[in-house]
Amino acid sequence: MAQVGLGVEEKKSFGEILDEVVRGVPSSEKIFIGGDFNGHIGSLSLGYDNVHGGFGFGVRNDEGAAFLDFARSFGLVVVNSSFPKKEEHLVTFRSKIVKTQIDFLLLRMGIELCVKIAR
């Protein structure tokens, strides 16, 4: 997961700390993680059906794939990709040159969430 303006070591450290924090939460507890992850998960799930609901924006990049891998490894789902929205509600960063979706909400998958995604 990339953090704009940070060096490689700082990015690696952030990822390791986030992994450690999530790993420290008992699997019986719910987890909500929200933030600007600077990754593009893309508009389609394409191999990430268990974490990506199929309603994202744009084209997936390497950081987006790493973000989805992180979600998968901890049984999390990208909630804001789980239902259709208008483009203006999908796009979370906009400039004169680009518009993209980089803000995501992750939720630990529970039985009720698995049933909704399976539909």
SESE-204423 format. One record per residue: residue number from 1; chain; z, x negated, y of N, C-alpha, C in turn. Coordinates in Angstrom, 1 decimal, m for minus. Atoms other than C-alpha are relative to their C-alpha. Layout:
BEGIN
{nulo NUM A {Z X Y} {Z X Y} {Z X Y}}
...
***
This chain:
BEGIN
{nulo 1 A {0.0 m0.8 m1.2} {0.0 0.0 0.0} {0.0 m0.9 1.2}}
{nulo 2 A {0.2 0.9 m1.2} {m1.1 m1.5 3.3} {0.8 0.5 1.2}}
{nulo 3 A {m0.7 m0.3 m1.2} {0.8 m1.7 6.5} {m0.8 m0.8 1.1}}
{nulo 4 A {0.8 0.7 m1.0} {m1.5 m2.5 9.5} {0.8 m0.9 0.8}}
{nulo 5 A {m0.7 1.0 m0.9} {m0.6 m5.6 11.4} {1.0 m0.8 m0.6}}
{nulo 6 A {m1.0 0.8 0.7} {1.7 m7.0 8.8} {m0.7 m1.0 m0.9}}
{nulo 7 A {0.5 1.0 0.9} {1.1 m10.2 6.8} {0.1 0.4 m1.5}}
{nulo 8 A {0.1 m0.3 1.5} {0.5 m10.2 3.0} {1.4 0.0 m0.5}}
{nulo 9 A {m1.3 0.0 0.5} {4.1 m11.2 2.3} {0.8 1.2 0.4}}
{nulo 10 A {m0.7 m1.2 m0.4} {5.5 m8.4 4.4} {m0.4 1.3 m0.7}}
{nulo 11 A {0.5 m1.1 0.8} {3.3 m5.9 2.7} {0.5 0.0 m1.4}}
{nulo 12 A {m0.5 0.1 1.4} {4.3 m7.1 m0.7} {1.5 0.3 0.0}}
{nulo 13 A {m1.4 m0.3 m0.1} {7.9 m7.0 0.3} {0.3 1.5 0.2}}
{nulo 14 A {m0.2 m1.4 m0.2} {7.6 m3.4 1.5} {m0.2 0.7 m1.3}}
{nulo 15 A {0.3 m0.6 1.3} {6.0 m2.4 m1.8} {1.1 m0.2 m1.0}}
{nulo 16 A {m1.1 0.3 0.9} {8.7 m4.1 m3.8} {1.3 0.8 0.3}}
{nulo 17 A {m1.2 m0.7 m0.4} {11.5 m2.5 m1.8} {m0.2 1.5 m0.3}}
{nulo 18 A {0.3 m1.4 0.3} {9.9 1.0 m2.1} {0.1 0.2 m1.5}}
{nulo 19 A {m0.1 m0.1 1.4} {9.5 0.5 m5.8} {1.5 0.0 m0.5}}
{nulo 20 A {m1.4 0.1 0.4} {13.2 m0.5 m6.1} {0.8 1.2 0.4}}
{nulo 21 A {m0.7 m1.2 m0.4} {14.4 2.4 m4.1} {m0.3 1.2 m0.9}}
{nulo 22 A {0.4 m1.2 0.8} {12.4 5.0 m6.1} {0.6 m0.2 m1.4}}
{nulo 23 A {m0.5 0.3 1.4} {13.4 3.3 m9.4} {1.5 0.3 m0.1}}
{nulo 24 A {m1.4 m0.3 m0.1} {17.0 3.7 m8.3} {0.5 1.4 0.0}}
{nulo 25 A {m0.4 m1.5 0.0} {16.9 7.5 m8.1} {m0.1 0.5 m1.4}}
{nulo 26 A {0.1 m0.5 1.3} {17.8 9.1 m11.3} {m1.1 1.0 m0.2}}
{nulo 27 A {1.2 m0.9 0.3} {14.9 11.0 m13.0} {0.4 1.5 0.1}}
{nulo 28 A {m0.5 m1.4 m0.1} {17.0 14.2 m12.8} {0.0 0.5 1.4}}
{nulo 29 A {0.0 m0.4 m1.4} {16.9 14.1 m9.0} {m1.4 0.2 0.5}}
{nulo 30 A {1.3 m0.2 m0.7} {14.1 15.4 m6.8} {m0.1 m1.2 1.0}}
{nulo 31 A {0.3 1.0 m1.0} {12.4 12.8 m4.5} {m1.1 0.6 0.9}}
{nulo 32 A {1.0 m0.3 m1.0} {10.5 13.5 m1.3} {m0.2 m1.3 0.8}}
{nulo 33 A {0.3 1.2 m0.7} {8.7 10.6 0.3} {m1.1 0.4 0.9}}
{nulo 34 A {1.0 m0.3 m1.0} {6.7 11.1 3.5} {m0.3 m1.2 0.9}}
{nulo 35 A {0.3 1.1 m0.9} {4.9 8.7 5.7} {m1.4 m0.3 0.2}}
{nulo 36 A {1.3 0.5 m0.2} {1.9 6.9 7.0} {m0.2 m1.2 m0.9}}
{nulo 37 A {0.2 1.0 1.0} {0.7 4.9 4.1} {m1.3 m0.9 0.1}}
{nulo 38 A {1.2 0.7 m0.3} {m2.6 3.6 5.6} {m0.9 m0.2 m1.2}}
{nulo 39 A {0.9 0.0 1.1} {m4.4 4.3 2.4} {m0.9 1.3 0.0}}
{nulo 40 A {0.8 m1.2 0.0} {m7.3 6.7 1.9} {m0.2 0.4 m1.5}}
{nulo 41 A {0.0 m0.4 1.4} {m6.9 8.7 m1.3} {m1.3 0.7 m0.4}}
{nulo 42 A {1.3 m0.6 0.2} {m10.3 10.4 m0.9} {0.1 1.5 m0.2}}
{nulo 43 A {0.1 m1.4 0.0} {m11.4 14.0 m1.1} {0.2 0.6 m1.5}}
{nulo 44 A {0.0 m0.4 1.3} {m11.5 14.2 m4.9} {1.0 m0.8 m0.9}}
{nulo 45 A {m1.0 0.7 0.9} {m9.0 13.3 m7.7} {m0.6 m1.1 m0.7}}
{nulo 46 A {0.7 1.1 0.7} {m11.5 11.2 m9.7} {0.9 m1.0 m0.8}}
{nulo 47 A {m0.8 0.8 0.8} {m9.2 9.9 m12.4} {1.5 0.0 0.3}}
{nulo 48 A {m1.5 m0.1 m0.4} {m5.9 10.7 m10.7} {0.4 1.5 0.0}}
{nulo 49 A {m0.2 m1.5 0.0} {m5.8 14.4 m11.7} {1.5 0.3 m0.1}}
{nulo 50 A {m1.4 m0.3 0.1} {m2.1 14.1 m12.5} {0.8 m0.2 1.3}}
{nulo 51 A {m0.8 0.3 m1.3} {m1.1 13.0 m8.9} {m0.8 0.5 1.2}}
{nulo 52 A {0.8 m0.4 m1.1} {m4.0 14.1 m6.7} {m0.6 1.4 m0.3}}
{nulo 53 A {0.4 m1.4 0.2} {m4.6 17.8 m6.3} {m1.5 0.3 0.2}}
{nulo 54 A {1.4 m0.2 m0.2} {m8.3 17.4 m5.4} {m0.4 0.6 1.3}}
{nulo 55 A {0.3 m0.6 m1.3} {m8.0 18.5 m1.8} {0.4 m1.1 1.1}}
{nulo 56 A {m0.2 1.1 m1.0} {m8.0 15.2 0.2} {m1.1 m0.1 1.0}}
{nulo 57 A {1.1 0.2 m1.1} {m10.3 13.8 2.9} {m0.6 m1.4 m0.2}}
{nulo 58 A {0.7 1.3 m0.1} {m12.9 11.1 3.0} {m0.2 m0.7 m1.4}}
{nulo 59 A {0.3 0.8 1.2} {m13.5 8.3 0.5} {1.2 m0.9 m0.3}}
{nulo 60 A {m1.2 0.8 0.5} {m10.8 6.5 m1.5} {m0.3 m1.5 0.3}}
{nulo 61 A {0.1 1.4 m0.1} {m10.2 2.8 m0.7} {1.0 m0.7 m0.9}}
{nulo 62 A {m0.8 0.7 0.9} {m8.3 0.1 m2.5} {1.5 0.3 0.3}}
{nulo 63 A {m1.4 m0.3 m0.4} {m5.0 0.9 m0.6} {0.3 1.4 m0.5}}
{nulo 64 A {m0.2 m1.4 0.5} {m5.5 4.6 m1.5} {0.2 0.0 m1.6}}
{nulo 65 A {m0.2 0.1 1.4} {m5.9 3.7 m5.2} {1.3 m0.6 m0.4}}
{nulo 66 A {m1.3 0.6 0.3} {m2.8 1.5 m5.1} {1.1 1.1 0.3}}
{nulo 67 A {m1.0 m1.0 m0.4} {m0.9 4.4 m3.4} {0.0 1.1 m1.2}}
{nulo 68 A {0.1 m0.9 1.1} {m2.1 6.8 m6.2} {0.6 m0.6 m1.3}}
{nulo 69 A {m0.6 0.7 1.2} {m1.1 4.2 m8.9} {1.5 0.0 0.2}}
{nulo 70 A {m1.5 0.0 m0.2} {2.4 4.0 m7.3} {0.5 1.4 m0.3}}
{nulo 71 A {m0.4 m1.3 0.3} {2.6 7.8 m7.4} {0.1 0.3 m1.5}}
{nulo 72 A {0.1 m0.2 1.4} {1.5 7.9 m11.0} {1.2 m0.7 m0.7}}
{nulo 73 A {m1.0 0.8 0.7} {4.0 5.2 m12.1} {1.4 0.6 0.1}}
{nulo 74 A {m1.3 m0.6 m0.2} {6.9 7.2 m10.7} {0.0 1.5 m0.2}}
{nulo 75 A {0.1 m1.4 0.2} {5.8 10.7 m11.7} {0.0 0.8 1.2}}
{nulo 76 A {0.1 m0.7 m1.3} {5.1 11.7 m8.1} {m1.4 0.6 0.1}}
{nulo 77 A {1.3 m0.6 m0.3} {2.4 14.0 m6.8} {m0.2 0.0 1.5}}
{nulo 78 A {0.3 m0.1 m1.5} {0.6 13.9 m3.4} {m0.1 1.5 0.3}}
{nulo 79 A {m0.1 m1.4 m0.2} {1.7 17.3 m2.3} {m1.1 0.5 0.9}}
{nulo 80 A {1.0 m0.5 m1.0} {m0.7 17.6 0.7} {m1.4 m0.2 m0.5}}
{nulo 81 A {1.4 0.0 0.5} {m3.7 17.1 m1.6} {m0.1 1.1 m1.1}}
{nulo 82 A {0.0 m1.0 1.1} {m2.7 20.1 m3.8} {m0.4 1.3 0.4}}
{nulo 83 A {0.5 m1.3 m0.4} {m4.1 22.9 m1.8} {m1.0 m0.2 1.1}}
{nulo 84 A {1.1 0.2 m1.0} {m7.2 23.4 0.4} {0.5 0.3 1.5}}
{nulo 85 A {m0.4 m0.1 m1.4} {m6.8 23.0 4.2} {m1.3 m0.2 0.8}}
{nulo 86 A {1.1 0.3 m0.9} {m9.2 23.0 7.2} {0.1 m1.5 0.3}}
{nulo 87 A {0.1 1.5 m0.3} {m10.4 19.5 8.2} {1.0 m0.4 1.1}}
{nulo 88 A {m0.9 0.4 m1.1} {m8.3 19.5 11.4} {1.5 m0.1 m0.5}}
{nulo 89 A {m1.3 0.1 0.5} {m5.2 19.9 9.2} {0.1 m1.1 m1.0}}
{nulo 90 A {0.1 1.1 0.9} {m6.3 17.2 6.8} {0.1 m1.3 0.7}}
{nulo 91 A {0.1 1.3 m0.7} {m7.0 14.5 9.3} {1.3 m0.3 0.7}}
{nulo 92 A {m1.2 0.4 m0.6} {m3.9 12.7 10.3} {m0.1 m1.2 1.0}}
{nulo 93 A {0.2 1.1 m0.9} {m5.4 9.8 12.3} {m1.5 0.2 0.5}}
{nulo 94 A {1.3 m0.2 m0.6} {m8.3 10.2 14.8} {m0.2 m0.9 1.1}}
{nulo 95 A {0.3 0.8 m1.2} {m10.0 7.8 17.2} {m1.5 0.4 0.3}}
{nulo 96 A {1.4 m0.2 m0.4} {m13.4 7.7 18.9} {m1.0 m0.4 m1.2}}
{nulo 97 A {0.9 0.6 1.0} {m14.8 5.8 15.9} {0.3 0.6 m1.4}}
{nulo 98 A {m0.3 m0.4 1.4} {m13.0 7.2 12.8} {1.0 1.2 0.0}}
{nulo 99 A {m1.1 m0.9 0.3} {m11.0 10.1 11.5} {0.3 m0.1 m1.5}}
{nulo 100 A {m0.4 0.2 1.4} {m9.0 9.9 8.3} {1.3 0.6 m0.3}}
{nulo 101 A {m1.3 m0.6 0.5} {m6.0 11.1 6.3} {0.8 m1.2 m0.5}}
{nulo 102 A {m0.8 1.1 0.4} {m3.3 8.5 6.0} {1.5 0.4 m0.2}}
{nulo 103 A {m1.3 m0.4 0.1} {m0.1 10.5 6.2} {0.1 0.9 m1.3}}
{nulo 104 A {m0.1 m0.7 1.3} {1.1 11.8 2.8} {1.5 0.4 m0.3}}
{nulo 105 A {m1.3 m0.5 0.4} {4.0 13.7 1.3} {0.0 m0.1 m1.5}}
{nulo 106 A {m0.1 0.1 1.5} {5.0 12.7 m2.3} {1.3 0.8 m0.4}}
{nulo 107 A {m1.1 m0.7 0.6} {7.2 14.8 m4.5} {0.1 m0.3 m1.5}}
{nulo 108 A {m0.1 0.2 1.4} {8.6 14.1 m7.9} {m0.4 1.2 m0.8}}
{nulo 109 A {0.6 m1.1 0.8} {6.8 16.2 m10.4} {1.1 0.6 m0.9}}
{nulo 110 A {m0.9 m0.8 0.9} {9.0 18.9 m12.1} {m0.8 0.9 m0.8}}
{nulo 111 A {0.7 m1.0 0.9} {8.1 21.5 m14.7} {m0.8 1.0 0.8}}
{nulo 112 A {0.7 m1.0 m0.7} {7.2 24.1 m12.1} {m1.2 m0.6 0.8}}
{nulo 113 A {1.2 0.6 m0.7} {4.9 21.7 m10.2} {m1.1 m0.4 m1.0}}
{nulo 114 A {1.0 0.3 1.0} {3.2 20.6 m13.4} {m0.8 1.2 m0.4}}
{nulo 115 A {0.6 m1.3 0.3} {2.4 24.2 m14.2} {m1.0 0.3 1.1}}
{nulo 116 A {0.9 m0.3 m1.1} {0.8 24.7 m10.7} {m1.2 m0.9 0.0}}
{nulo 117 A {1.1 0.9 0.0} {m1.3 21.6 m11.0} {m0.9 0.2 m1.2}}
{nulo 118 A {0.8 m0.2 1.2} {m2.5 22.4 m14.5} {m0.9 1.2 0.2}}
{nulo 119 A {0.8 m1.2 m0.2} {m3.9 25.7 m13.3} {m1.3 m0.5 0.7}}
***
